[in-house]
Amino acid sequence: MASEARFIRADRSQTRWDFVDLDALIPRDHRARIVMSFVESLDLSALYDAIKAREGEPGRPPSDPAILLALWLYATIDGVGSARQLERLAQHDPAYRWIAGGVPLNYHGLADFRVEHVEVLDRLLTESVTALIAEGIVSLAEIAVDGTKVRANASRDSFKSGSKLERSALPSNNG
């Protein structure tokens, strides 16, 4: 008679603690460390001044704006524009987890941060990406084109054939 197989069963009701050395998740020269260091060198006073939670007053403090900015900057470099995707990355990807540094995040807070500080973030992200490109830390291998639709003064069939295109490119004899 064969004995019963032994194996480890899943116990999803068991509480687990994951001990993670965040600093060991990524190498010392990793791009995420450079981005965080760069963000920490910026003047973020406008972002800190906008925080409503103050010492000695009730209310839950928000996540550190430097961390949120670094996450969005790193996401921008990686071509990530979704707050939901950024939240998932901050939970699972070593570089994003390192930047987050254990600060609790959710997609709603990430999106709110981006919407509430649109002018400041637009300026800082533009300057940051430009500076990181100039330093050779990142490169923009892709060019994104926005999806703005513009009404044109032409019908669908205006440039249907090659001969029509050629004629439109020739200088007009009308004057």
Phi, psi and omega per residue, in radians:
M1 nan 2.250 -3.112
A2 -1.369 2.489 3.116
S3 -1.416 2.762 -3.112
E4 -1.222 2.462 -3.136
A5 -1.159 2.514 3.079
R6 -1.931 2.371 3.087
F7 -2.760 2.872 -3.117
I8 -1.574 2.154 3.118
R9 -1.562 2.640 3.066
A10 -1.231 2.410 3.057
D11 -2.196 1.509 -3.044
R12 -1.328 -0.160 3.104
S13 -1.557 -0.132 -3.124
Q14 -1.319 2.235 3.065
T15 -1.250 2.392 -3.106
R16 -2.188 2.576 3.012
W17 -2.059 2.220 3.061
D18 -1.821 1.999 3.096
F19 -1.621 2.037 -3.072
V20 -2.233 2.286 3.007
D21 -1.552 1.648 -3.066
L22 -0.983 -0.657 -3.094
D23 -1.151 -0.432 -3.136
A24 -1.550 -0.060 -3.105
L25 -1.154 -0.595 -3.077
I26 -2.280 2.666 3.132
P27 -1.129 2.809 -3.117
R28 -1.060 -0.527 -3.096
D29 -1.747 0.305 -3.104
H30 -1.155 2.570 -3.126
R31 -1.041 -0.557 3.130
A32 -1.098 -0.648 3.109
R33 -1.181 -0.647 3.122
I34 -1.155 -0.764 3.130
V35 -1.083 -0.796 -3.130
M36 -1.118 -0.745 3.118
S37 -1.083 -0.732 3.120
F38 -1.083 -0.807 -3.133
V39 -1.088 -0.696 3.134
E40 -1.151 -0.321 3.119
S41 -1.526 -0.156 -3.109
L42 -1.424 2.751 3.027
D43 -1.492 1.801 -3.109
L44 -1.837 0.378 -3.075
S45 -1.008 -0.604 3.124
A46 -1.100 -0.642 3.121
L47 -1.273 -0.704 3.124
Y48 -1.230 -0.615 3.134
D49 -1.150 -0.459 -3.112
A50 -1.385 -0.163 -3.131
I51 -1.233 2.239 -3.094
K52 -1.534 -0.456 3.128
A53 -1.260 2.201 -3.096
R54 -2.237 2.691 3.123
E55 -1.008 2.389 3.095
G56 1.399 0.028 3.129
E57 -2.079 2.650 3.139
P58 -1.218 2.796 3.103
G59 2.177 2.569 3.141
R60 -1.444 2.296 3.136
P61 -1.276 2.525 3.104
P62 -1.399 3.021 3.051
S63 -1.153 2.654 3.132
D64 -1.035 2.142 3.119
P65 -0.989 -0.556 3.114
A66 -1.098 -0.669 3.119
I67 -1.208 -0.782 3.134
L68 -1.089 -0.742 3.107
L69 -1.119 -0.772 3.134
A70 -1.085 -0.698 3.100
L71 -1.102 -0.797 3.130
W72 -1.162 -0.667 3.112
L73 -1.131 -0.828 3.130
Y74 -1.088 -0.702 3.102
A75 -1.117 -0.704 3.115
T76 -1.061 -0.755 3.111
I77 -1.091 -0.638 -3.141
D78 -1.462 -0.052 3.134
G79 1.405 0.402 3.122
V80 -1.729 2.218 -3.136
G81 -2.154 -0.020 -3.079
S82 -1.712 2.273 3.104
A83 -1.137 -0.621 3.116
R84 -1.147 -0.757 3.116
Q85 -1.156 -0.679 3.108
L86 -1.102 -0.703 3.085
E87 -1.055 -0.786 3.125
R88 -1.081 -0.744 3.130
L89 -1.101 -0.700 -3.132
A90 -1.171 -0.328 3.097
Q91 -1.582 -0.506 -2.956
H92 -2.131 -0.543 -3.091
D93 -1.455 2.258 -3.081
P94 -0.973 -0.747 -3.105
A95 -1.141 -0.794 3.141
Y96 -1.194 -0.662 3.084
R97 -1.083 -0.696 3.130
W98 -1.115 -0.798 3.133
I99 -1.065 -0.795 -3.124
A100 -1.097 -0.566 3.054
G101 1.016 0.527 3.117
G102 1.496 -0.016 3.096
V103 -1.238 2.251 -3.130
P104 -1.138 2.351 -3.110
L105 -2.351 2.659 2.923
N106 -2.552 2.824 -3.041
Y107 -1.073 -0.612 -3.104
H108 -1.135 -0.770 3.103
G109 -1.133 -0.668 3.097
L110 -1.126 -0.765 -3.140
A111 -1.194 -0.737 3.120
D112 -1.047 -0.753 3.121
F113 -1.003 -0.786 -3.116
R114 -1.157 -0.692 -3.104
V115 -1.297 -0.732 -3.071
E116 -1.218 -0.421 -3.074
H117 -2.142 0.662 -3.000
V118 -1.009 -0.758 -3.097
E119 -1.181 -0.812 -3.127
V120 -1.118 -0.790 -3.109
L121 -1.169 -0.671 3.115
D122 -1.039 -0.809 3.128
R123 -1.134 -0.862 -3.091
L124 -1.141 -0.741 -3.139
L125 -1.160 -0.694 3.113
T126 -1.110 -0.838 3.121
E127 -1.110 -0.696 -3.092
S128 -1.167 -0.861 -3.140
V129 -1.081 -0.720 3.113
T130 -1.063 -0.793 3.135
A131 -1.143 -0.704 -3.139
L132 -1.193 -0.594 3.068
I133 -1.182 -0.778 3.139
A134 -1.046 -0.591 3.127
E135 -1.427 -0.101 3.141
G136 1.354 0.264 -3.119
I137 -1.388 -0.600 3.089
V138 -2.330 2.799 3.017
S139 -2.375 2.558 3.103
L140 -1.728 1.695 -3.098
A141 -1.399 -0.325 -3.132
E142 -2.058 2.588 3.042
I143 -1.973 2.198 -3.139
A144 -1.635 2.425 3.085
V145 -2.019 2.247 -3.112
D146 -1.264 2.882 -3.060
G147 -1.671 0.512 -3.134
T148 -1.140 2.278 3.112
K149 -1.759 2.341 -3.116
V150 -2.139 2.260 3.113
R151 -1.298 2.265 -3.125
A152 -1.847 2.741 3.102
N153 -1.663 0.967 -3.132
A154 -2.639 2.583 3.103
S155 -1.460 2.910 3.125
R156 -0.993 -0.664 -3.023
D157 -1.554 0.067 -3.064
S158 -0.987 -0.743 -3.050
F159 -2.145 0.839 -3.062
K160 -1.324 -0.601 -3.068
S161 -1.978 2.776 3.120
G162 -1.070 -0.651 -3.126
S163 -1.151 -0.643 3.091
K164 -1.153 -0.665 3.096
L165 -1.134 -0.767 3.136
E166 -1.094 -0.741 3.136
R167 -1.108 -0.652 -3.112
S168 -1.252 -0.402 -3.134
A169 -1.452 -0.337 -3.140
L170 -1.312 2.560 3.096
P171 -1.080 2.490 -3.092
S172 -1.317 2.461 3.070
N173 -1.584 0.081 -3.070
N174 -1.428 -0.082 3.023
G175 2.476 nan nan
